Amino acid sequence: MRQIFKECSIKKSYERRREVADAVYLAGGSGVLALKSPVKPDCPLVDISALVPKDIVKKDGRLVIGAGATFQDVIDSALVPSWLKDACHLMASMSLRMQATVAGNVASLRDDSYLIPALLAGDTILHVYGEEGEKDVPLADYVHRGGCSCIILALSIDDGCKVGIHRIARSSSSHSAVNVAVGTHGVFACVKGSGFAFDEDDLGKMEYVDDIIDTAAYKRYVARECVDLLKEVDG
Ligand SMILES: Cc1cc2nc3c(=O)[nH]c(=O)nc-3n(C[C@H](O)[C@H](O)[C@H](O)COP(=O)(O)OP(=O)(O)OC[C@H]3O[C@@H](n4cnc5c(N)ncnc54)[C@H](O)[C@@H]3O)c2cc1C
């Protein structure tokens, strides 16, 4: 039987996750509770859904999105720039968008992530709770080191920058082969089977793999084409 812990604070949730072997956080549950989830059905969960902030506000010239905001909350907010709404719309199912949180998507670190390339292009800084209490971590560092056991509390985004996104998938509800974001802060991408690219150099050098999604040659080709297309549009 699965154990679900519900603590009264972020601190206690963090400590619980550290003390229970294999435990993962539960936010929207669209990843951890999904059929064929990499999280096993008997894996203990620490439910943080009622503890993480959900508000979307402007603060110190940046856009701050509470970790518990869902994809649909982001789309519905008048404060959010269109490129980030477009990234949230890549999750085609509205029922999933109403369940899945932005922080859950980041923490999942999926190589077909809907949001991570766009958020990297938005110079995102994560506000997290971890071993040293609350602190800020650039999203690029978080992704580079493969995440951490910390709880993401909020995301701070440069909403004044320009970002263009493009996702290549067989259908709107299929896993993406390539998801690229190009903007003021550079070129970022995730490639199925290969992981994340933080600039064009990474994209050129990364090892592309043949898998059920597509061939390595195709993914390499469309990744390059997406970057060129987005740069051309940016003009
Ligand atoms: C049919 C289907 C298809 C999907 N396809 C895609 C896809 O193509 N691309 C994609 O990116 N996603 C996909 N997803 C996965 C999922 O919907 C998203 O990644 C979602 O954003 C996860 O958010 P959540 O709130 O539901 O997280 P949960 O499922 O609750 O948690 C997911 C992970 O994030 C961690 N986590 C959650 N919140 C926090 C936090 N605040 N701090 C630290 N860690 C946290 C948990 O420990 C867990 O490991 C798909 C899901 C389904 C059901």
The ligand as a Tripos MOL2 file, in Angstrom:
@<TRIPOS>MOLECULE
LIG
   53    58     1     0     0
SMALL
NO_CHARGES

@<TRIPOS>ATOM
      1 C1         -0.3810   11.4630  -20.6050 C.3       1 LIG1
      2 C2          0.7230   12.3570  -20.1030 C.ar      1 LIG1
      3 C3          1.6490   12.8550  -21.0170 C.ar      1 LIG1
      4 C4          2.6690   13.7150  -20.5720 C.ar      1 LIG1
      5 N1          3.5350   14.2140  -21.4900 N.ar      1 LIG1
      6 C5          4.4860   15.0990  -21.0950 C.ar      1 LIG1
      7 C6          5.3710   15.6930  -22.0510 C.ar      1 LIG1
      8 O1          5.3330   15.3760  -23.2490 O.2       1 LIG1
      9 N2          6.2580   16.6090  -21.6170 N.ar      1 LIG1
     10 C7          6.3330   16.9630  -20.2860 C.ar      1 LIG1
     11 O2          7.1360   17.8340  -19.9390 O.2       1 LIG1
     12 N3          5.5370   16.4050  -19.3560 N.ar      1 LIG1
     13 C8          4.6230   15.4710  -19.7390 C.ar      1 LIG1
     14 N4          3.8070   14.8840  -18.7820 N.ar      1 LIG1
     15 C9          4.1980   14.9730  -17.3480 C.3       1 LIG1
     16 C10         3.5490   15.9530  -16.4260 C.3       1 LIG1
     17 O3          2.2350   16.2710  -16.7590 O.3       1 LIG1
     18 C11         4.3120   17.2460  -16.2460 C.3       1 LIG1
     19 O4          5.6900   17.0550  -16.1200 O.3       1 LIG1
     20 C12         3.7600   18.0520  -15.0550 C.3       1 LIG1
     21 O5          4.1320   19.3910  -15.2070 O.3       1 LIG1
     22 C13         4.1780   17.5800  -13.6720 C.3       1 LIG1
     23 O6          3.5990   18.4730  -12.7140 O.3       1 LIG1
     24 P1          2.7590   17.9360  -11.4580 P.3       1 LIG1
     25 O7          2.3950   19.1240  -10.6520 O.co2     1 LIG1
     26 O8          1.6340   17.0740  -11.9000 O.co2     1 LIG1
     27 O9          3.9010   17.1020  -10.7290 O.3       1 LIG1
     28 P2          3.7840   15.7420   -9.9090 P.3       1 LIG1
     29 O10         3.3400   14.6410  -10.7890 O.co2     1 LIG1
     30 O11         3.0510   15.9530   -8.6450 O.co2     1 LIG1
     31 O12         5.3590   15.5550   -9.5710 O.3       1 LIG1
     32 C14         6.2750   15.3070  -10.6200 C.3       1 LIG1
     33 C15         7.7090   15.3560  -10.0630 C.3       1 LIG1
     34 O13         8.0180   16.6790   -9.6940 O.3       1 LIG1
     35 C16         8.4480   16.7370   -8.3390 C.3       1 LIG1
     36 N5          7.8940   17.9950   -7.7980 N.ar      1 LIG1
     37 C17         6.6200   18.4560   -7.9470 C.ar      1 LIG1
     38 N6          6.5040   19.6800   -7.3950 N.ar      1 LIG1
     39 C18         7.7130   19.9870   -6.8800 C.ar      1 LIG1
     40 C19         8.2250   21.1240   -6.1910 C.ar      1 LIG1
     41 N7          7.4620   22.2120   -5.9180 N.pl3     1 LIG1
     42 N8          9.5250   21.1030   -5.8160 N.ar      1 LIG1
     43 C20        10.3250   20.0440   -6.0980 C.ar      1 LIG1
     44 N9          9.9020   18.9440   -6.7450 N.ar      1 LIG1
     45 C21         8.6090   18.9190   -7.1350 C.ar      1 LIG1
     46 C22         7.9310   15.4720   -7.6660 C.3       1 LIG1
     47 O14         8.8240   15.0520   -6.6340 O.3       1 LIG1
     48 C23         7.9240   14.4840   -8.8160 C.3       1 LIG1
     49 O15         9.1900   13.8790   -8.9530 O.3       1 LIG1
     50 C24         2.7820   14.0360  -19.1920 C.ar      1 LIG1
     51 C25         1.8470   13.5110  -18.2770 C.ar      1 LIG1
     52 C26         0.8290   12.6770  -18.7220 C.ar      1 LIG1
     53 C27        -0.1500   12.1390  -17.7250 C.3       1 LIG1
@<TRIPOS>BOND
     1     1     2 1
     2     2     3 ar
     3     2    52 ar
     4     3     4 ar
     5     4     5 ar
     6     4    50 ar
     7     5     6 ar
     8     6     7 ar
     9     6    13 1
    10     7     8 2
    11     7     9 ar
    12     9    10 ar
    13    10    11 2
    14    10    12 ar
    15    12    13 ar
    16    13    14 ar
    17    14    15 1
    18    14    50 ar
    19    15    16 1
    20    16    17 1
    21    16    18 1
    22    18    19 1
    23    18    20 1
    24    20    21 1
    25    20    22 1
    26    22    23 1
    27    23    24 1
    28    24    25 2
    29    24    26 1
    30    24    27 1
    31    27    28 1
    32    28    29 2
    33    28    30 1
    34    28    31 1
    35    31    32 1
    36    32    33 1
    37    33    34 1
    38    33    48 1
    39    34    35 1
    40    35    36 1
    41    35    46 1
    42    36    37 ar
    43    36    45 ar
    44    37    38 ar
    45    38    39 ar
    46    39    40 ar
    47    39    45 ar
    48    40    41 1
    49    40    42 ar
    50    42    43 ar
    51    43    44 ar
    52    44    45 ar
    53    46    47 1
    54    46    48 1
    55    48    49 1
    56    50    51 ar
    57    51    52 ar
    58    52    53 1
@<TRIPOS>SUBSTRUCTURE
     1 LIG1         1 GROUP 0 **** ****
